[in-house]
Amino acid sequence: MSETAKTPADFWFDPLCPWAWMTSRWMLEVEKVRPVEVRWHVMSLAVLNEDKLDELPEKYRELLATAWGPVRVCIAAEEQHGSEVLGPLYTALGTRLHNRGLDRTRETLVAALEEAGLPAELADAADSDAYDAQLRASHKEGIDLVGQEVGTPVIAVPGHDGGQIAFFGPVVTPAPKGEEAAKLWDGTLMVASIPGFYEIKRTRTQGPIFD
C-alpha cells in the first residue's frame, strides 16, 4: 500500500443500535484525521439473537421484533444500487432513529431513502424476506471475524501480516472528534493488533449522547 493510499475499514452495523450509531459517527471523524476509508456493511441484531430469544428480557425481544425492517431495506438498497449507497442511507436512517427519535415506521424508512437519493419503493423490503439470504451472508461475514458473543458494530482493517484485525466496538459516547477521535483510533488498533488480546471493559454510566 502506498503512502497516499487509504486504509479500508470495514464496518458492520445494524441501524437500530444506538451504540453502533455513536461508533459510526466517530468513524466518520476518523476519516478526517487519519488516512482511512470506511466501507459499510450490514449485520443484524435480529439474526444474532434469533436462537436465544427465550433468554432475553421482554423489552429487548419487543425491540428485536422491529429490527428486521431497517436491515432488510439496507440490504435491498445495496443489492439494487451498490454498496456505496449504504453510508448515506445509514446516516439518513440513524439521524431519524437516534438523533430525532422517530419511530421505525414505513414513513421514516421512505424519508431516509429519499434523503439518500434512493427509490421510496425500497421500503417494501422491510416486510419481505426476499433479501434475507443476502442479509444473513453479510451478517455472517462480519460476525465470523469476531465470534458470536459480541454485537454491533464490528470493524475490520488489514493487519501488517496480510490478515485482518477485527474487533467489536469501541463503545463510546459522545463520539470523539478531532484529535480525540484520532487517539481513540490509534489506541484501538494498537490493542486489537496484539495476539491473544480480547477485551477491555468498564460499566457504562451514561447512555448515548447524540450531537
N, C-alpha and C positions, 0 to 999 in steps of 0.2 A: 504494500500500500504506500502510495507516495505521500509526501509531507502535506500536500494540499487536499488529499482525499479525506472524505469524512467517514468516520466510523459508523457503521449501521448499528442502530439499537432497536432490536425487535421488541415490540411492546404489545402484550396481550391484555385486553381489557374487556370487562362487562360494563356497559354504560350505566347499569343500575347501581354499581358500587361507589359510594361517596369517597372512599379511601383511594380507590384506583383513580378517580377523578382528580383528587389532590395530587397524586403522583404524576399523572399525565400533564398537569399544568406546570409542575416542576420540570418535567422533561422538555417542554416547550421552551422553558427558560434556559435549560442546559444547552439546547441547540444554539442559543445566542452567545454563550460564553465558552463553549468547547466545540471542536470540530466533530460534531455528532449529528447524524440524521436519523430521526425516529421513523420506523416502519411499523404501521399499525396492523394489529391482528385481533380477531375476536375470540374470546373464550366465554364460557357460560357458567355462572353460579348455579343455574338450574341443573345443568348437566353434571357439574361437580358434586352436587348434593343429592342427586336423584335416588341413589341407593341407600341413603341414610336419613330420609325424611322423618322416620319414626323417632330418631334420636334428637331432632331439632326442636327448639321452642316453637309454640304455635304461631307466634308473631312472625318468626322468620320463615315458617312454612307458608304463611299467607303472602309474605313478600316474594318468595320464590315462585309462587303461582302466577305472578305477574311478570316474571323475569324473562319468559320466552319471547315475548313480542319484540322488545328492542333489539335483542341479539339477532333474531331472525331477520329483521329489517336491515340490520347492518350487513349480514351475510348476503342477503339478496342484492343489496346495493353493490357490494364488492363483486359478486358473480356477474352482474349485468353491466357494471360500469368501471370495473377495475379497482385495484387496492388503493389507488391514490385518492379515492373519494372517502375512505374511512376516516382520515384525520378531520376534514371539515365536518363530516356528519357527526362524528363523536363530539366535537366541540359544540355543534348546534344542539345535539341531544343533551349533553351534560349540562350546558348552561341552563337549559329549561328544567331539567330534572333536579339539579342540585342548587345552583345559584338562585333560581326563581321558584323552586319548589312546586313545579307544576305536576299534575297527575300524569300517570303513564297511560294516556288515552290516545286514541287514533288522531285526535286533533293535534296533540303535542307531537306525535310522530310525523304527521303531514307538515306541520310548520317547520320542524327540523329538516326534513327532506328538502323542502322548498328553499330554505336558507342555504343549504349546501348545494343548490343547483340541481337537485335530483327530482325525478318524477314522483308526484304525490301517490301514484298507484302502488309504489313500492311498499306503502303501509299495509297493503293487503297481505304481505308476507307474515305479518305479526300473528295471524290466525291460521297459518298454513304450515304443514310440515314439509313443504316441497324442498326446502333448503337445509333440512335438519342433518342430512348426511354430511354436507359441507361444513355446517356448524360444528358437528362433532369432530370432524377431521381437524379443523382449525384449533379447536379446544385441545384436542389430544396432542397436537404438535407442541403447544406451549406447556401443557401440564407434564408431558413426558420429560421435559428438561429439568423439572424441579421436584416432581413427585406429587402424590395425592394429598398430602397433609398441609397444603397451603391454599391460597385463594387467588384473587386478582388484585394487583397486576402481576404479571410475570415479565421480566425483562431479560433479554439475552444479547450479548455482544461477543465479537470474536476475541478469542484468547491469543496469547503470544505463541502458543503451541499449535495453532491452527484449529483447535476445538472451540467450543463455546463456553463462555462464562454466563451462567443463568442464575437468577435469584428471584424470590418473591419480594415485592415491596420496592423501595422502602416505604413504610407508613409514616407520614409526616404531615403536620399541619401547623400553620398555614404553609402553602407551597413556597419554598425558599426562592429568592430572586437574586440576580446579580452574582456577586462573589460567593454568597452563601450557597446558591444553587451549585456553583462550580465545586466548592469544597465538599458538599454532600456527594456529588457525583464521583469526584476523585476518591473519596474515602470509601464509598460503596464498592467501587471497582477494586480497590486495594484489598478489602477484607474478603470480597466474594472470590477473588482470584487465588486465595490461599487454599491449597489442597486440604480437604478434611474440615474446612470451616463450614459451620451450618447455621448458627443463629446468634443474634444479639437481640434482646427484647427487654422492654420495661412496660409497666402498666400504663395504659392511656389515661390521662387525667382530663382530657377535653375532647370534644367532638371536632369534626372537620370544620375549618374556618374558610368559607368561600369569599374570595375577594376579586 
